[in-house]
Amino acid sequence: MNLELSSLWKEELGSHWKALKIEHFLSEIGVDFQTNFLQSLNNSRLNSNPYLNHTWIIQDHSQLPIGVLHAYPNQIGVDQVIWEEWFLLNGEIRHHVLSNLPLVNQDGTWQPEPTDKDHPEITLNRSWNYKIEKSLKPFLL
């Protein structure tokens, strides 16, 4: 394994998070960015970016004034993809992990309506298996 390539993806993802002001958003909802995101990224033993084919966005939400941080797949096929969201609901920090295939210890299934404006368009009109994750760290790291 080329250590330089291994750390390059981490620098790129960290820079992407910085450009999107994810640290500021997470601070607003009470998530420690350094501990949950940067340390998880730096400690990752993966050789490549597990979020390479994902889009990170902070999206407005009709019922959540601060919005939602999404990391959603750019394509959804037959292979498993993971979609994550972080938000504050009724004073509680939430981290949901969703998948197009069953998850171990999942909490249920959910299907957004085709007219839903609160979630990324690619995630609409399909069934998702979800897990309410206790950890606030990015699931794929």
FENURLIN-V620218 format. One record per residue. N is the residue number from 1. PHI is phi as a letter, one per 40 degrees, with the letter a starting at -180 (NA if undefined). Layout:
<<N	PHI> <N	PHI>>
//
This chain:
<<1	NA> <2	c> <3	c> <4	c> <5	c> <6	c> <7	c> <8	c> <9	c> <10	c> <11	c> <12	c> <13	c> <14	c> <15	c> <16	c> <17	d> <18	c> <19	c> <20	c> <21	g> <22	c> <23	d> <24	c> <25	d> <26	c> <27	c> <28	c> <29	c> <30	g> <31	c> <32	c> <33	c> <34	d> <35	c> <36	c> <37	b> <38	c> <39	c> <40	c> <41	c> <42	c> <43	c> <44	c> <45	c> <46	c> <47	c> <48	a> <49	c> <50	c> <51	b> <52	d> <53	b> <54	b> <55	b> <56	b> <57	a> <58	b> <59	b> <60	c> <61	a> <62	c> <63	b> <64	b> <65	d> <66	c> <67	g> <68	b> <69	c> <70	b> <71	b> <72	b> <73	c> <74	c> <75	b> <76	b> <77	b> <78	c> <79	c> <80	c> <81	b> <82	b> <83	b> <84	b> <85	a> <86	b> <87	a> <88	b> <89	b> <90	f> <91	g> <92	b> <93	c> <94	b> <95	b> <96	b> <97	b> <98	b> <99	a> <100	c> <101	b> <102	d> <103	b> <104	c> <105	f> <106	c> <107	c> <108	i> <109	b> <110	a> <111	b> <112	c> <113	c> <114	c> <115	c> <116	d> <117	b> <118	c> <119	b> <120	d> <121	d> <122	c> <123	c> <124	c> <125	f> <126	a> <127	c> <128	b> <129	c> <130	b> <131	b> <132	c> <133	c> <134	c> <135	c> <136	c> <137	c> <138	d> <139	c> <140	c> <141	c>>
//
